[in-house]
Amino acid sequence: MKIAIIGGKGQMGLMFAEALKGHELTLTGSKDNSIESVKDADIVIVSVPIRETVKVIEEIAPYMKEDALLTDFTSVKIRPIEAMKKAKCGILGGHPLFDSSVGFESQNFILCSVKENEHSKWYREFLKSLKLNIIELSADEHDRQMAVIQGLTHISNISLGYALKKLGYDLNNAEKLSSPVYLLRLYTAGRILAQDEKLYSDIEMENPYSKETAKAYLEAVKEIEASVEKNDKTAFERIFLESKQYFGDKCKKAMELTNRILNFMAQKR
């Protein structure tokens, strides 16, 4: 199998290149001229930064073989798939819901089927052989879901970091004085902030549904802020209880899981 990974010199590209050893691989950097690498390829995987994805797809689409497969690893799907539709080959949108710091086994991988062929069937079986959990979604449903799962979560974590910065809070005190739950929250935000700001900017700005999730987050924070400003315990408790009822039995599951995480953290301190 001739496989070209555009952006194959990045962390995710290299991770999949290792898994594809034994096939005829061509790896190009995100800024390389990739046209020659796709002309004879059976499968082309686009693994470049989100803001470059559509441009790269538009550049290579006219040069794809008709019986080839064009796929990607992008965290948004509507715009990249629209660009892919200009190609005459098979089209299968992809999104690995993990980073290169973890293995493949039991991780989630989203596929957005557009135009199937023999190579897309092979590729799907290859992903399954890595013991990935394959989730099939439309491009629109993918972006709606990721606006919450990624977009809303990242806004929350970045907002925490930014609020602490505005307060001028000493993070060394946070580590010394924090409860285990707060420390877990702090480190979750820190994990996000340790990464590439352009990636997280792209996740927010390139998803057409991010605006509504950002607005919902702002409205929720404003309601909580108003209850604190007015010293209105009734309003605060109403918000808490409504949220608790919404989570339902997920609250118990969350307690059980985080207790295990917190116990592990306590042993490592």
C-alpha positions in Angstrom: 0.0 0.0 0.0 1.4 3.4 -0.9 0.5 5.9 1.8 1.4 9.6 2.0 1.0 11.4 5.3 1.1 15.2 4.8 2.2 16.6 8.1 3.8 13.2 8.8 6.7 14.8 10.6 4.4 16.0 13.4 3.7 14.0 16.5 0.4 12.4 15.3 1.7 11.8 11.9 4.8 10.0 13.2 2.6 8.0 15.6 0.6 6.6 12.7 3.6 6.3 10.5 5.1 3.9 13.0 1.9 1.9 13.0 2.0 1.7 9.2 5.5 0.4 8.9 5.7 -2.2 6.2 3.9 -0.1 3.7 5.4 2.3 1.2 5.3 5.5 3.2 5.9 9.1 2.2 6.1 11.7 5.0 6.0 15.4 4.2 6.2 18.4 6.5 3.1 20.7 6.7 5.0 23.4 4.7 6.5 21.0 2.0 5.2 20.8 -1.5 3.0 17.7 -1.2 1.6 17.4 -4.7 4.2 14.9 -6.0 3.7 12.7 -2.9 0.0 12.2 -3.5 -0.1 11.5 -7.3 0.6 7.8 -6.9 -0.6 7.3 -3.3 -3.4 4.8 -2.5 -4.2 6.6 0.8 -3.4 10.3 1.7 -3.7 11.4 5.3 -3.7 15.1 6.0 -2.2 15.8 9.4 -1.4 19.5 9.3 -2.5 22.3 11.7 -6.2 23.0 11.5 -5.7 26.5 10.0 -3.7 24.9 7.1 -5.9 21.9 6.5 -8.4 23.4 3.9 -5.6 25.0 1.9 -3.6 21.8 1.8 -6.6 19.7 0.8 -7.5 22.2 -2.0 -3.9 22.0 -3.3 -3.7 18.2 -3.5 -7.3 17.3 -4.4 -6.9 17.7 -8.1 -3.9 15.3 -8.1 -5.4 12.4 -6.3 -6.0 9.1 -8.1 -9.7 8.3 -8.6 -9.4 5.0 -6.7 -7.4 6.5 -3.9 -8.6 7.6 -0.4 -8.3 11.1 1.0 -8.6 11.4 4.8 -7.4 13.6 7.6 -6.8 13.9 11.4 -8.4 17.4 11.9 -10.4 18.4 15.0 -13.1 20.1 12.9 -14.8 18.4 10.0 -17.3 20.6 8.1 -14.9 22.8 6.2 -12.2 20.2 5.6 -14.8 17.7 4.2 -16.3 20.4 1.9 -12.8 20.9 0.5 -12.3 17.1 0.1 -15.5 16.8 -1.9 -13.7 18.6 -4.8 -11.5 15.5 -5.2 -12.7 12.6 -7.4 -11.3 9.9 -5.0 -12.7 8.2 -1.9 -13.3 10.6 1.1 -13.3 9.7 4.7 -13.1 12.4 7.4 -11.1 11.4 10.5 -10.4 12.7 14.0 -8.3 10.9 16.6 -9.7 11.9 20.0 -6.3 11.4 21.8 -2.8 12.7 21.5 0.5 11.0 20.9 1.3 10.7 24.6 -1.1 7.7 24.8 -1.3 4.4 22.9 -3.9 3.5 20.4 -5.7 0.8 22.4 -9.2 1.7 23.6 -8.9 5.3 22.4 -11.8 6.9 20.4 -11.4 7.7 16.7 -14.2 9.5 14.8 -14.9 8.7 11.1 -17.2 10.8 8.9 -18.0 8.7 5.8 -18.5 10.7 2.6 -17.4 8.5 -0.4 -16.4 4.9 0.3 -14.2 2.7 -1.8 -11.9 -0.3 -1.4 -9.2 1.8 0.2 -11.6 3.3 2.7 -12.6 -0.2 3.7 -9.0 -1.2 4.2 -8.3 1.9 6.2 -11.2 1.4 8.5 -10.0 -2.2 9.2 -6.5 -0.9 9.8 -7.9 1.5 12.5 -9.8 -1.4 14.1 -6.6 -3.5 14.1 -5.0 -0.8 16.4 -7.9 -1.6 18.8 -9.3 1.9 18.4 -13.0 2.6 19.2 -14.5 3.7 15.9 -17.3 6.2 16.1 -19.3 7.1 13.0 -20.7 10.6 12.7 -21.7 13.1 10.1 -19.4 16.2 9.7 -22.2 18.4 11.1 -22.8 16.2 14.2 -19.0 15.9 14.8 -18.6 19.7 14.9 -21.7 20.1 17.1 -20.3 17.5 19.6 -16.8 18.8 19.5 -17.9 22.4 20.2 -19.0 21.0 23.6 -16.5 18.2 24.3 -13.5 20.2 23.2 -14.5 23.8 22.8 -16.5 24.3 26.0 -14.0 22.3 28.1 -11.0 24.3 26.7 -12.8 27.6 27.4 -13.3 26.6 31.0 -9.7 25.5 31.5 -8.2 28.6 29.8 -10.6 30.8 31.7 -9.4 29.4 35.0 -5.8 30.0 34.1 -6.6 33.6 32.9 -8.6 34.4 36.0 -5.8 33.2 38.3 -3.4 35.4 36.3 -5.7 38.4 36.6 -5.8 37.8 40.4 -2.1 37.6 40.5 -2.5 34.4 42.4 0.7 32.6 43.5 0.5 29.1 41.9 3.1 27.8 44.4 0.6 28.5 47.2 -2.1 26.8 45.2 0.0 23.6 45.2 0.9 23.9 48.9 -2.5 24.8 50.2 -4.9 23.1 47.8 -7.4 20.3 48.4 -6.9 17.3 46.2 -9.9 18.2 44.0 -8.6 21.7 43.4 -5.1 20.4 42.6 -6.6 18.0 40.0 -8.5 21.0 38.5 -5.4 23.1 38.5 -3.3 20.5 36.7 -6.0 19.8 34.2 -5.9 23.5 33.2 -2.1 23.4 33.3 -2.1 20.4 30.9 -4.0 22.4 28.3 -1.9 25.5 28.8 1.3 23.5 28.4 0.4 22.9 24.7 0.3 25.0 21.5 -1.9 28.1 21.7 -2.5 28.0 17.9 -4.1 24.5 18.2 -6.6 25.7 20.8 -7.3 28.9 18.9 -8.0 26.9 15.8 -10.3 24.4 17.7 -12.4 27.4 18.9 -12.4 29.6 15.8 -12.7 27.0 13.1 -15.7 25.2 14.6 -18.9 26.9 13.4 -20.7 25.9 16.6 -18.1 27.3 19.1 -19.8 30.6 19.4 -23.0 29.2 20.9 -21.1 27.1 23.4 -18.9 30.1 24.4 -22.1 32.2 24.8 -23.7 29.5 27.0 -20.5 29.4 29.2 -20.5 33.2 29.6 -24.2 33.3 30.5 -23.7 30.6 33.1 -20.7 32.4 34.7 -22.6 35.7 34.7 -25.5 34.1 36.6 -23.2 32.6 39.2 -21.3 35.9 39.4 -24.6 37.8 40.0 -25.6 35.4 42.8 -22.2 36.0 44.5 -22.3 39.8 44.0 -25.8 40.0 45.5 -24.9 37.5 48.3 -27.9 35.5 47.0 -27.4 32.0 48.4 -30.8 30.9 47.2 -29.9 31.7 43.6 -26.5 30.0 43.9 -28.1 26.9 45.4 -30.7 26.8 42.7 -28.0 26.8 40.0 -26.1 24.1 41.9 -29.2 21.9 42.3 -30.3 22.3 38.7 -26.8 21.3 37.5 -26.8 18.4 39.9 -30.1 17.1 38.7 -28.9 17.5 35.1 -25.9 15.3 35.8 -28.1 12.7 37.5 -26.3 9.4 38.1 -23.2 10.8 36.4 -22.5 12.5 39.8 -22.0 9.1 41.5 -19.9 7.8 38.6 -17.8 11.0 38.8 -17.3 10.6 42.5 -16.1 7.0 42.2 -13.7 7.7 39.3 -12.2 10.9 40.8 -11.8 9.2 44.2 -9.5 6.7 42.5 -7.6 9.5 40.7 -7.3 11.5 43.9 -6.1 8.5 45.9 -3.4 8.0 43.3 -2.4 11.6 43.4 -2.2 11.5 47.2 0.3 8.7 47.0 2.5 10.7 44.6 2.7 14.0 46.5 
